[in-house]
Amino acid sequence: MLKMPPNLPPYDLSGGALGPAIGEMFKSLSGLSLPPAELGKVQTDYLKGAAEIWNQQLDRSRTEGQATRPAIGDKRFAGQEWLENPAAAYAAQMYLLNARTLMQMAEAVQGDEKTRARIRFAVQQWVDAASPSNYLAFNPEALKKALTTQGESIATGMRQLLQDVQKGHVSQTDETVFEVGRNVATTEGSVVFENDFFQLIEYRPTTAKVHERPMLFVPPCINKYYILDLQPDNSVIRYTVEQGHRTFVVSWRNPDAGLAAATWDDYIENGAIRAIRTVQAITGVDRFNMLGFCVGGTIVATALAVLAARGEQPASSLTLLTTLLDFEDTGILDIFVDEASVRLREMTIGAQAPTGPGMLKGKELATTFSFLRPNDLVWNYVVGNYLKGEAPPPFDLLYWNGDSTNLPGPMYCWYLRNTYLENKLKVPGATTVCGEKVDLGAIKAPVYIYASREDHIVPWTAAYRSTALLTGQRRFVLGASGHIAGVINPPAKGKRSHWLNDKLPATSDAWFQGATEHPGSWWTDWSGWLRGHGGKLVAAPKAPGNRQFKAIEPAPGRYVKVKA
């Protein structure tokens, strides 16, 4: 009988029971148990599956060369080498059986939902890491390449591994191909204001006339702004400029130790509100259009609520892209947040830290997000980069994904506690920001809310909850794909689809049941909506800024080029 690779969990097939290693792993979880009936079903299913795989191997040995080998059914083992090598095929099939069995056990564990979700996540991480495709000795594709290249693929893989160790992350793309300002973030514009928190970029109009009400973009401060300006053909910023909108964008500073004590209030007052004041001063327009993306949406909505408490309504419209305002359902990220974990952050990098406030390192955030999809964003590159010695192809989105940013500890800790942990932002008056009680319902502006259907960071059903918090005229649009790919979907490429429903029922399920799917990008729907809030057309400005706010440097500016 073929032996299982040592990196996979041992099973006692002769005794009809799952092996002690897996049993002990679950027994060690205090207060948790597997119902006997469920455990019995798992054992029965496992033995049945193992017998089927063994019988397939026997049939294969009898008919070798006479029949087409069946596909294994997982893209990690799709190469012909896996099918041609009986030991590798058996190892892959047994691994997949082991993985399914472990996930069945994780699903059957008794306990509260959050604990069960954490167990599922931990088991999935372990299962993905244990794949035989991740190890040179058990990967026939990598071994064959090593033989045909006379070991050069292994040598190249080791060089690339050492380079990534020095960089501190697994390379997901050829980072030497891209340079901010040269072939990403290339839309023409000028920095017209800067302080310790952000630079404000004004983009050069490409139309003779522009709408009288300008547009301000507030991107997430946990990433670089140029996700909205990758290449000319997929740039949200360039598209907005081409639609005749005078466009301003916040480029957050990548904070260093000098900003370690910065708070959420600082990001609202000295960030979003300062940007609003600056656009007003440059354009002479008191009310204009605003857009927030992800955490940027949370920031700009908070800023508008603060200004509403001060008697100001500067937004003529508000667009929220994949944004959480109600944090009741935060998807997979919920497993990382509880009182103990937030308190630990507060005592290590928050304002109460004994040694003073610290920084949340950008690489830590980037690693966490990558391991939310480990097969696609980690192990796929481990196999390609190191085992096969292949250089990852150039991909602008993944280059941006690896260009991480730091966050000040006090700001991050406030955000964690008041949103993800205690969900106070949605409750009128439950939080005080910049000296004002926050009430999102006090924002008097029409709102365009976009969510992505497969978003694992901001579940679309959670984004839909914003429709119940905001009181202006609201439009909700659902796009296909995930958190980033759903947003960055230019119309010219004719990809994906989006769903529209002019009604806003109480639940997201009811909204979707009444929605109609439309092919292509949601950008055209948004553009038509935004045009109705842009005001009349006026002559485009001939120069950026004004006498008070003169051009400091060309876009994309210095701040976005600072590495974490």
N, C-alpha and C positions, 0 to 999 in steps of 0.2 A: 504493500500500500504506500502511495506517495505521501511523504511527510509534508505537513504544513510549514510554511516559512516561519521562523522563530519570532517574527515581529507581530504575528497574529495571535489572538487569544486561544489558549488550549481548551479543547472540548473532549470530554470523556464519552466517546460514541458507544463504546461497549456497554457502559452502565446505563445508557439512556438518559443521562443528566448533563446539564451544562457544567463545564469544568469549574474547579474551585476558584480560579483567578477572577472570573466574572462574578461568581456568587459572592465572593468576599468584597468585591468593589461595591456592590449594592448593600451588603450587610453593614459596611462601614458608615453608611449614611444614616446618622442617628434619627430615629423616629420614623423611618420610611420602611415600607415593606412592599412585597409583591403579592397580590392575592394568589392563593394556591391554585385556583382554577386557571388564572391567566398564566401562571408559571408553567402549569401542566400543558397548556395549549402551545406555549412558546417552545417547550421541549419537544412536543410531538411534531410541530411544524419544522423544527430544526432537523430532527432525525429523518423526516420525510424528504426534506430538501437535500440533505447530505447523501441519502440513498440514491436520489435521482441523479445527482452529479456523478456519483461513483458509477452508476449504471451507464451514464452517458460516456464516461471514460472507457468502460469495458466495450461498449458498442463501437466506439471510435477505434479502439485497437483492433477490433475484428474486421472493420471495414475501411482501414487506413488506405487512402488512395482511391477509394471507390465512391465516396460520397462527399458532398460539400460540407465543410465544417460549419456548424451553426455559430453565428455571431454571439459574443458574450453579452452584449447589451449594455455596455457602459463605455463612454468615449475614452476613458483612461486606458481601456484594453481593446481599442478598435483596430490597432495595427495588426497587419498580417502575421507579424512575429509571434503575437500572443496565441493566435490560432494554430500556427504551425508547430509550436512547442508544447507537447502534451503536459509537461510539468507546469509550465507557465499558465496554460489554460486552466488547469485544475486549481492552481493557487489562486487565480483571479476569481474563479467561480466560488471557491470556498470562502475567499475573503468577502465577496458580496453577500454570501449566505450569512457569514458571521456578522457583517454589518447590519443586515436586516434584522437579525436576531437581537442584537444589542439595542437597536432602536425600538423594537417591539417591547423589550424589557423596560426601556426608558419611558415609553408611553404608558406602560402598565403600572408604574410606580404609584403608590398611594401617597398623597400629600397635597398641600395647597398648590394652586396653579403656578405661582411664581417659582416655588421650589422645583416643581416638575419641569418647568421651562428651562431652568438652569441645568437640571440633569440632562435634558434632551440636548441642550447646547454643548455641554461638556462631553457627552458621549459622542456627539457628531464630530467634535473637534478631534477626539481620540481616534474615531473610526477613519476620518479622512487622513490623519497623519499616518495611520497604520497600513495604508494601501501598499501592496507590493510594487506598484508602479513607482513609488517614491524612493526605492532603494535599488542601487546599481546591481546588486547580486541577483535580484529577482525581476529585473526589467529586461526582457529579451530584446526590446528595441534598442535600448542604450548599449547593451552588450554587443549586439550585432554592429552597431555603429563604431564601437571601440575597436572591434576586429577589423572592419573595413578601412578605418582611418589609421590603423596601426597605433592606436592609443592616443592619437592627436586630439580626439573629441574629449577624452578624459583630461588631458593636459589643459585644453582650452577651458573646460568646465571648472577646473581648479583655479585657474587664473581669474575667471569671472566670479567665483566664490570669494576669493580673497579681495577682489575689488568691491564686492557688495558688503563684505564685512567692514571694510574701511569706510564705506558710505553709510553703513548702519541700516540698510534695508535691501530687500530683494528687488532687483531691477525688473520692472514690468515692461519697459520699453527701452529703446536705444536713446539714452538721455543726451548723447553727444549731437544728435540731429537737431535738437530744438534749442532756441535761445529766446527768452522773453524780449520782445521789442524787435526781433529780427524776423521770425517766422511764426510766432504766436504773440497775441496782444499787439496787433499791428494797425488797428484802426487809428486813423490820424486824429490827433487831438493834443491838448496842452494841459499841464497841471496849472490850475489857477488859484489854488489855496492848499496850505498844508499846516498841520499842527502835530502834536505828539502822537495823535491817534490815527490820522488818515491824511491822504492827499485827495483833493477833489479834481477830477479830470473833466474838462469840457471838450467834447468831440466836434471836429470841424464839420459843418453842414455839407451835405452833398447835393442839396436841392436849393433852388433859387429862393424859395419861400419855405418857411417853417411854421408850425402851429404856434400860436401866441403863448400857449402854456407849455413850458418845458417839461422834461422828464428827468427824474432823479432815480438812479439805481442804487440800492443798498444791498450789496452781496453779503454772504456769510463771512464773519471774521475768523472762522476756523479754517478757511481756505483762501487762496488767492482769487482776486476778482476776475481774472482772465478766463475762467471757465465760461464766462459770458462773451469772450472775444478770442476764441481759439484760432481758427483759420477764417479767412474772408468769407468762405462759403458756408460756415456754420456759426457765425458770430451773431448773437442776439443783439449786441450793441450796434454792429454795423447795420443790421436789418432795421433797427429802430431809427437810426439816423437816416437811412434811405427812405423811410416812410414819412420823412419830413418833421421829425421831432428834434428839437434842440436838446441834446442829451448830455447829462452829467452823471458821473459814476464815482462812488466812493471806493478808493483803493486803501484798504486798511493797512496800517503799519504792522510789520512782523515784529511783535514786541520783544525787547531784551530785558535784562535785569533792571534797567532804569524805569520800566513800566510794571514791575512785579507787583506793586501795591495798587494798581488800577482796579476800579470797581465796575460793577454793572452800571451804576449811575454815571460814571465817567464815559462809558461807551454810549450812553443815551445822550447826555448833555453835551459832551465834548466831541461826540461822534455824530450820531444821526441828527440831533437838533442843530448842531453847528453847521452841518452840511445843508440843512434846510434854510437856515438863516443866510448862508453864503449864496445859495442859488437865488433866493429872494433879492439879495443885494445886487447881484450881477445882472439879473434879468429885469428887475423892477416889477416882477409879478408876485403877488402875495400868495396866490393859490395855484398849485400846479400838480402834475401827475407824479406819482411815486411808485416804485416797485421794490419789493423785498424778496430775496431768494433764500430759502431755508432759514437758518438762524438770522439772516439779514431781515427776513420778514417779521420774525419775532421782535427784533430790535426796532424796526421802523414803526411797527404797530404800537409798541410800548411808547416810543417817542411821541407819536401822534396822540396817544391817550394822555401823556403828561401835558402836552400843549393844549389839549382840550380842557384839562383841569385848570389851565391858565387862561381860558377863554379864547383860544386860538384854534382855527380850523384851516391849516395850510394845504391840505390835500384836496385837490379837485377830483382825484381818483386814486385808488390804491390797488395795486396788483400784488398778489401773494403767490409765489411759486413754491410748491412743496414745503409749506410752512406749518408749524405747529403753534397754535395758540391755546388749545385745550389738550393737555398732556395726559389725559386719562388712559389712552391707548398709544403707547410709544413703540409697539412692535418688539423686535428682538432686543433693542437697547434697554428695555425695562429690566432685563436680567442683571444688568450691571449696577443698578441703582437701588439702594435701600438706606435706611438710617445709618447703619454701621459704615457703609462705604462712603457716604457723603461726609459723615463725621470725620472719617480718616483723612479725606481730602482737606477738610477745613483745618485739621490739626497739623497737616504737613505743608500745604501750600497756601492755605487761606489766611485771612487777616489775623486769626488766633494762633497761628503757628508760632511755637516758642522761639524759633530762630528768625522769625519775620516772614512776610509773604514770599511765595516762590512762584515758579512758572510751571504750567502744564506744557510739557515739551510736545512739539508738533509731531515728532516721530512716534510718540506714544499713541496719539490720536490716530495717525495714519495706520499703524499696526493693528489697532483695535478694529478699525473699519475694514481692513483687508481680511481679517480673520472672521468677519461676518459671512464672507463667501470664500472660505479657504481653498477649495479646489480650483476656483477660477482665478483668484488673486494672489495665491501663495504657492500651492503645490504644483500647479501647472508650470510656473516659472522655475521652481526648484528642479523639476524634471528636465525642462528644456534648457535652462541656463547651465546647470551643473552636471547632470548625468549625461546629457547629449552634447553639451558644448555648443549650443546654438545661441546666437545673439537674438534677443527679443526684437521684433520688428518695431519700427518707429510708429508711435500712435500718440497724437497730441493729447487726447483726453487722459491717457495713463501717465504721460509726462506731467500734466497738471496734478494728477492724483498723488504723485510722489513729491510734489513741491509743497511741503507741509508748512504750517504756521504754528507758532506758540500762542498760548493764552495766559494772561495774568491770573494767578491763583485766586484772589478774592473775587474777581469777575466771574470766573468759571464756577466757583463754589456757590455764589449767589444764584447763578443760573441753574445749577443742578438742584439745589434745595427748593427753590421757589417754583420751578417748573416741573422737572421730571419727578421729583420726590413728593412735593406737597401740592402741585397743580394749583397754585394760588392765582396765577395770572388771569385765569378765566373768571374769577370771582370778583365782582366789583368792590373796590375798596380794600381787598385783602392784602395788597402789597402797596408799599410806598416807594416810589422811584423819584429821585431828584426832588424830594420834598413834597410830592403830590401823590394822592391816592389814585391808583390806576383803575380805570373803568374803560374797557375796550368798547363798550356800547356807546360811549360818548363821542366816538369818532364819527363825524358826519361826512361821509364820502362814499360814493359808489365803489364797490369792490369786485375785482375779478380774481377768483380763487382757482388756481390750477393745481391738480394732483396727478401723480403717475400711478398707474394701476398696479405695477409690480414693485413699487417702492418699498424697500425693507427698512429704510431709515425713518421716513415719514409715511406710515400707512395711509392710503388714500381715504380710508374711512375716518381716520383721525383728522385729516385735513378738512374733510367735509364738516366736521363739528364747528369749524370757524363760522359757518353760515348762521349758526344759532347765537354767536357772540357779537357779531357785527350787525349794526342796525340799518346801514345804508342799503341802497339798491345793490343786490348781490347777483353775481353770475358764477356758477361753478362748472368747471370743465375738467374732464378726466382724459388723460392721455395714456397711450400704451407705453410699455417698457418701464424702466426703473428711475431712480432718484435723479440721475444725471442724464442718461440717454433719452429719457422721456422729454426732458426740458430742451435739450440741445437737439432739435429735430427740424431743420430748415425745410421750408416747403418745396424748394427746388429738387430735393432728393426724392420726393414722393414716397417716403417711408412711413411705416406704422399707421396709426389711426387715432381718432379721439372720439369721445362720446359727449353729446350735448343733450341737455334737458332744461328748458326754461323754467320749469317749476322747481321748488325747493321743499320737498316733503320733509318730515321730521327725521327720517332715518336715511342713511346712505344706501341701504338695500333698496328702499322704495325709490330713491332717485335713480339708481342704476336700472331698475326694472322699467322705468319710464323713459330711459335715455335711448338715443339713436346713435349708432356708430357711423362715423364719417371717415373715409380714407384720407390719409395724409396728415400733415402737421396741424397742430392747434394754433400755430403762429398767426395764420390768416384770420382766424376768428378773433384772436386777441387784438390784432391790428385794426380790424374793423370796429371793435368795441372802443379801443383807445382813441381812434380818430374822432369819435363822438364826444370825447372829453378834452380834446386838444385845443378847442377854440378856433377862431378864424386864422387864416394864413396871413403871415406878415413877412416882410423882407428878412432873409437870413442875415445874422450878424456877420460883419466882414472880418472881425478879429475876436479871439477868445477873451473872456473876462471883461473888465472895464477899467476905468482909471484907478479905482481902489484895489481891484484884484487883477493884477497883470500876470501874464504867462510867466511861470517859474521855469519850466523845462518841458520838453516834448513828452507826450504820452509814450509809453506807459508809466513813466516816472521812476524815481529811485526806490520807493517803498516796496513795490511789488517784486523787485529783484533781490531783496534781502532773503537769504536762505536761513531756515531754522537751524 
